[in-house]
Amino acid sequence: MKPAHELMAKFRVEELGLREYRHWIVALRGKQITLGASVILLKRAEPSMGALTKREAAEFPEVAAWWQERVGLLWQPDRFNYIAAMMKDPFVHFHAIPRYAASREFNEQTYEDRSWPGLIEFVDLSTPPTDLVAIRAVLAT
């Protein structure tokens, strides 16, 4: 998967891409603030949510349903949050965050949703590259 525009490069879609649609790309977040945290990126550099085309908007539920099904089967989150702040990265994209009331184990690591049950905090953390590879491998299948 290749970035569709230069603003997308930060999200490392070539390395962390999970699935590509006509209008969207789903990629794993490089910082796993919760297990399975991802981004859903519009494939054009549009800064305004209100300027989504009807086709882009119509495809989004299909994209979200695929992601929720994959994450749900693997880790059974208690909730799913979608955040479209677009402050640091000024194009339409959603942070798709699975939320967990209790910790989850994966790849010999414990993942905790430290913000539960409040709003997610975008903390600066490091996710080992081996974990990203393993998480991507199970999500992308």
Backbone as CSV, one residue per row, in Angstrom:
resi,resn,N_x,N_y,N_z,CA_x,CA_y,CA_z,C_x,C_y,C_z
1,MET,0.850,-1.170,0.000,0.000,0.000,0.000,0.897,1.234,0.000
2,LYS,0.541,2.199,-0.803,1.324,3.444,-0.881,0.479,4.597,-0.344
3,PRO,1.140,5.594,0.269,0.388,6.777,0.705,-0.260,7.447,-0.501
4,ALA,-1.502,7.841,-0.369,-2.219,8.463,-1.480,-1.861,9.940,-1.637
5,HIS,-1.311,10.557,-0.594,-0.869,11.956,-0.647,0.171,12.164,0.444
6,GLU,0.899,13.284,0.355,2.038,13.513,1.241,1.647,13.629,2.712
7,LEU,0.456,14.104,3.022,0.032,14.227,4.411,-0.133,12.858,5.081
8,MET,-0.303,11.845,4.273,-0.536,10.493,4.772,0.766,9.780,5.167
9,ALA,1.905,10.256,4.707,3.185,9.565,4.914,3.485,9.310,6.385
10,LYS,3.128,10.234,7.244,3.378,10.104,8.682,2.774,8.822,9.268
11,PHE,1.700,8.343,8.655,0.995,7.184,9.190,1.588,5.846,8.730
12,ARG,2.666,5.904,7.952,3.446,4.710,7.582,2.582,3.615,6.947
13,VAL,1.748,4.002,5.991,0.819,3.039,5.403,1.520,1.913,4.647
14,GLU,2.696,2.166,4.111,3.415,1.080,3.430,3.775,-0.025,4.405
15,GLU,4.112,0.359,5.620,4.522,-0.594,6.657,3.344,-1.099,7.486
16,LEU,2.385,-0.210,7.779,1.326,-0.531,8.730,-0.067,-0.641,8.111
17,GLY,-0.151,-0.557,6.785,-1.451,-0.639,6.116,-2.113,-1.988,6.358
18,LEU,-3.419,-1.935,6.582,-4.203,-3.149,6.831,-5.108,-3.490,5.649
19,ARG,-5.759,-2.469,5.115,-6.705,-2.719,4.018,-6.945,-1.423,3.256
20,GLU,-7.112,-1.564,1.952,-7.360,-0.400,1.112,-8.722,-0.522,0.444
21,TYR,-9.434,0.585,0.447,-10.734,0.694,-0.201,-10.628,1.728,-1.314
22,ARG,-11.715,1.941,-2.016,-11.677,2.922,-3.106,-11.313,4.324,-2.600
23,HIS,-11.886,4.717,-1.435,-11.694,6.078,-0.929,-10.910,6.158,0.380
24,TRP,-10.648,5.034,1.017,-10.051,5.025,2.355,-8.923,3.996,2.446
25,ILE,-8.004,4.251,3.351,-6.977,3.274,3.726,-7.051,3.090,5.234
26,VAL,-7.010,1.846,5.678,-6.971,1.531,7.102,-5.540,1.111,7.430
27,ALA,-4.969,1.731,8.461,-3.608,1.394,8.882,-3.560,1.288,10.400
28,LEU,-2.701,0.437,10.872,-2.454,0.306,12.303,-1.782,1.572,12.799
29,ARG,-2.134,2.048,13.980,-1.423,3.186,14.571,-0.055,2.706,15.048
30,GLY,0.972,3.479,14.788,2.318,3.135,15.243,2.456,3.179,16.749
31,LYS,1.599,3.945,17.391,1.550,4.015,18.856,0.251,3.359,19.298
32,GLN,0.352,2.168,19.823,-0.824,1.395,20.216,-1.334,1.858,21.571
33,ILE,-2.105,2.949,21.572,-2.638,3.456,22.835,-3.647,2.478,23.432
34,THR,-4.270,1.682,22.588,-4.990,0.480,23.016,-4.718,-0.566,21.943
35,LEU,-4.867,-1.816,22.304,-4.573,-2.913,21.376,-5.493,-2.859,20.162
36,GLY,-4.885,-2.751,18.977,-5.641,-2.697,17.734,-5.959,-1.290,17.255
37,ALA,-5.474,-0.269,17.966,-5.738,1.115,17.571,-5.254,1.344,16.137
38,SER,-6.090,1.984,15.347,-5.826,2.156,13.918,-6.200,3.557,13.477
39,VAL,-5.931,3.857,12.217,-6.385,5.098,11.589,-7.082,4.744,10.288
40,ILE,-8.120,5.485,9.989,-8.846,5.327,8.735,-8.653,6.640,7.989
41,LEU,-7.923,6.579,6.884,-7.420,7.759,6.190,-8.106,7.957,4.842
42,LEU,-8.633,9.147,4.630,-9.192,9.487,3.327,-8.049,9.548,2.321
43,LYS,-8.267,9.010,1.145,-7.205,8.921,0.145,-6.996,10.200,-0.665
44,ARG,-7.613,11.273,-0.272,-7.300,12.563,-0.888,-7.087,13.582,0.236
45,ALA,-6.292,14.581,-0.040,-5.904,15.565,0.979,-6.990,16.624,1.158
46,GLU,-8.083,16.220,1.774,-9.220,17.119,1.995,-9.226,17.569,3.462
47,PRO,-9.154,18.868,3.735,-9.108,19.331,5.123,-10.469,19.434,5.819
48,SER,-11.561,19.327,5.082,-12.880,19.562,5.669,-13.772,18.322,5.615
49,MET,-14.276,17.930,6.771,-15.212,16.806,6.845,-16.457,17.086,6.012
50,GLY,-16.866,18.334,5.981,-18.057,18.718,5.234,-17.893,18.626,3.719
51,ALA,-16.671,18.446,3.262,-16.424,18.355,1.828,-16.274,16.915,1.339
52,LEU,-16.563,15.940,2.206,-16.559,14.548,1.742,-17.583,14.396,0.627
53,THR,-17.236,13.609,-0.375,-18.215,13.330,-1.423,-19.226,12.315,-0.892
54,LYS,-20.337,12.196,-1.578,-21.341,11.213,-1.171,-20.772,9.802,-1.220
55,ARG,-19.949,9.517,-2.215,-19.350,8.181,-2.326,-18.362,7.903,-1.196
56,GLU,-17.551,8.899,-0.842,-16.613,8.722,0.279,-17.371,8.472,1.575
57,ALA,-18.382,9.289,1.812,-19.180,9.156,3.031,-19.932,7.823,3.056
58,ALA,-20.445,7.404,1.922,-21.199,6.149,1.856,-20.307,4.936,2.092
59,GLU,-19.039,5.021,1.718,-18.135,3.881,1.890,-17.633,3.745,3.328
60,PHE,-17.634,4.836,4.077,-17.057,4.794,5.426,-17.677,3.726,6.331
61,PRO,-18.996,3.552,6.391,-19.552,2.510,7.256,-19.041,1.103,6.914
62,GLU,-18.815,0.830,5.645,-18.248,-0.468,5.241,-16.838,-0.638,5.804
63,VAL,-16.053,0.418,5.733,-14.681,0.401,6.250,-14.706,0.180,7.763
64,ALA,-15.513,0.954,8.470,-15.604,0.834,9.922,-16.116,-0.545,10.333
65,ALA,-17.089,-1.074,9.599,-17.624,-2.403,9.926,-16.558,-3.476,9.782
66,TRP,-15.735,-3.395,8.728,-14.652,-4.376,8.561,-13.688,-4.299,9.730
67,TRP,-13.263,-3.079,10.077,-12.299,-2.899,11.170,-12.881,-3.393,12.497
68,GLN,-14.117,-3.022,12.793,-14.743,-3.458,14.049,-14.884,-4.978,14.107
69,GLU,-15.226,-5.586,12.989,-15.349,-7.048,12.971,-14.001,-7.711,13.248
70,ARG,-12.940,-7.247,12.593,-11.598,-7.837,12.780,-11.138,-7.678,14.222
71,VAL,-11.206,-6.455,14.737,-10.758,-6.197,16.108,-11.658,-6.935,17.094
72,GLY,-12.950,-6.936,16.823,-13.901,-7.602,17.710,-13.656,-9.094,17.829
73,LEU,-13.383,-9.745,16.712,-13.106,-11.185,16.742,-11.826,-11.502,17.507
74,LEU,-10.840,-10.640,17.385,-9.541,-10.893,18.002,-9.499,-10.565,19.495
75,TRP,-10.069,-9.399,19.892,-9.846,-8.925,21.262,-11.100,-8.508,22.021
76,GLN,-12.256,-8.617,21.425,-13.535,-8.328,22.079,-13.531,-7.018,22.887
77,PRO,-13.326,-5.888,22.225,-13.385,-4.610,22.948,-14.784,-4.345,23.496
78,ASP,-14.834,-3.521,24.514,-16.109,-3.149,25.124,-16.801,-2.016,24.368
79,ARG,-16.027,-1.201,23.678,-16.553,-0.087,22.888,-15.584,0.207,21.741
80,PHE,-16.068,0.987,20.774,-15.228,1.498,19.704,-15.381,3.020,19.675
81,ASN,-14.279,3.741,19.682,-14.286,5.202,19.580,-13.677,5.609,18.244
82,TYR,-14.240,6.663,17.668,-13.705,7.254,16.438,-13.474,8.733,16.716
83,ILE,-12.268,9.194,16.438,-11.923,10.586,16.711,-11.359,11.206,15.437
84,ALA,-11.932,12.334,15.053,-11.471,13.058,13.861,-11.115,14.486,14.270
85,ALA,-10.021,14.646,14.992,-9.628,15.973,15.478,-8.987,16.816,14.370
86,MET,-8.135,16.218,13.558,-7.481,16.860,12.412,-6.727,18.130,12.792
87,MET,-6.113,18.148,13.962,-5.356,19.322,14.399,-3.911,19.282,13.907
88,LYS,-3.238,18.162,14.116,-1.839,18.040,13.685,-1.724,17.607,12.231
89,ASP,-2.693,16.871,11.765,-2.680,16.325,10.404,-3.948,16.810,9.704
90,PRO,-3.846,17.914,8.948,-5.041,18.598,8.439,-5.661,17.980,7.191
91,PHE,-6.063,16.725,7.313,-6.863,16.090,6.272,-7.799,15.114,6.954
92,VAL,-8.870,14.763,6.279,-9.896,13.917,6.894,-9.328,12.530,7.174
93,HIS,-9.352,12.179,8.461,-8.961,10.843,8.907,-9.549,10.628,10.298
94,PHE,-9.728,9.381,10.632,-10.299,9.015,11.924,-9.317,8.133,12.673
95,HIS,-9.123,8.428,13.940,-8.419,7.501,14.817,-9.493,6.535,15.308
96,ALA,-9.315,5.266,15.021,-10.273,4.223,15.387,-9.676,3.482,16.582
97,ILE,-10.306,3.664,17.726,-9.719,3.194,18.985,-10.636,2.172,19.649
98,PRO,-10.171,0.910,19.749,-10.947,-0.049,20.544,-10.768,0.292,22.023
99,ARG,-11.831,0.176,22.785,-11.778,0.519,24.207,-12.029,-0.735,25.042
100,TYR,-11.271,-0.853,26.121,-11.291,-2.055,26.938,-11.457,-1.712,28.422
101,ALA,-12.420,-2.355,29.059,-12.608,-2.189,30.496,-11.543,-2.952,31.284
102,ALA,-10.972,-3.985,30.690,-9.933,-4.793,31.341,-8.761,-4.961,30.364
103,SER,-7.609,-5.296,30.885,-6.413,-5.445,30.052,-6.560,-6.624,29.084
104,ARG,-5.764,-6.593,28.021,-5.712,-7.668,27.033,-4.264,-8.107,26.885
105,GLU,-4.076,-9.390,26.647,-2.752,-9.959,26.418,-2.604,-10.278,24.932
106,PHE,-1.458,-9.923,24.390,-1.159,-10.270,23.009,0.350,-10.267,22.816
107,ASN,0.860,-11.302,22.178,2.278,-11.390,21.847,3.159,-11.215,23.092
108,GLU,2.723,-11.814,24.176,3.423,-11.781,25.469,3.526,-10.374,26.058
109,GLN,2.613,-9.495,25.650,2.543,-8.134,26.185,1.157,-7.913,26.779
110,THR,1.095,-7.083,27.812,-0.179,-6.681,28.389,-0.511,-5.284,27.901
111,TYR,-1.712,-5.143,27.345,-2.189,-3.854,26.858,-3.323,-3.401,27.758
112,GLU,-3.205,-2.182,28.276,-4.234,-1.627,29.154,-4.791,-0.351,28.555
113,ASP,-6.078,-0.166,28.706,-6.738,1.071,28.307,-6.726,1.961,29.545
114,ARG,-5.682,2.735,29.684,-5.481,3.538,30.892,-6.491,4.668,31.034
115,SER,-7.190,4.986,29.979,-8.178,6.070,30.026,-9.589,5.579,30.343
116,TRP,-9.808,4.267,30.319,-11.151,3.722,30.527,-11.671,4.152,31.876
117,PRO,-12.900,4.582,32.001,-13.955,4.710,31.001,-14.067,6.125,30.421
118,GLY,-13.051,6.941,30.591,-13.096,8.319,30.099,-12.666,8.443,28.651
119,LEU,-12.480,9.685,28.222,-11.990,9.945,26.871,-10.578,9.410,26.729
120,ILE,-10.265,8.868,25.578,-8.934,8.332,25.333,-7.919,9.465,25.375
121,GLU,-6.752,9.174,25.923,-5.653,10.133,25.925,-4.618,9.677,24.908
122,PHE,-4.220,10.586,24.048,-3.214,10.272,23.039,-1.830,10.437,23.663
123,VAL,-1.453,9.460,24.463,-0.167,9.516,25.155,0.954,9.155,24.190
124,ASP,2.126,9.708,24.464,3.297,9.413,23.649,3.933,8.148,24.212
125,LEU,3.748,7.057,23.520,4.313,5.796,23.973,4.999,5.095,22.833
126,SER,5.778,4.105,23.175,6.521,3.359,22.164,5.975,1.942,22.094
127,THR,5.606,1.529,20.905,5.176,0.150,20.687,6.307,-0.563,19.960
128,PRO,6.822,-1.658,20.528,7.933,-2.365,19.868,7.581,-2.772,18.438
129,PRO,8.514,-2.599,17.505,8.253,-2.978,16.113,7.781,-4.424,15.951
130,THR,8.295,-5.330,16.775,7.869,-6.732,16.672,6.390,-6.881,17.019
131,ASP,5.901,-6.076,17.964,4.479,-6.104,18.299,3.639,-5.547,17.157
132,LEU,4.109,-4.461,16.541,3.368,-3.892,15.409,3.250,-4.897,14.269
133,VAL,4.338,-5.606,13.992,4.312,-6.629,12.939,3.299,-7.720,13.286
134,ALA,3.303,-8.161,14.538,2.399,-9.234,14.960,0.944,-8.785,14.929
135,ILE,0.668,-7.579,15.421,-0.710,-7.065,15.429,-1.201,-6.892,13.994
136,ARG,-0.362,-6.310,13.147,-0.725,-6.124,11.735,-1.002,-7.463,11.069
137,ALA,-0.195,-8.452,11.367,-0.361,-9.756,10.741,-1.728,-10.357,11.034
138,VAL,-2.198,-10.246,12.263,-3.491,-10.852,12.600,-4.669,-9.987,12.147
139,LEU,-4.494,-8.672,12.122,-5.581,-7.798,11.689,-5.783,-7.808,10.183
140,ALA,-4.700,-7.906,9.444,-4.774,-7.782,7.989,-5.258,-9.049,7.297
141,THR,-5.372,-10.154,7.997,-5.778,-11.405,7.346,-7.260,-11.445,7.073
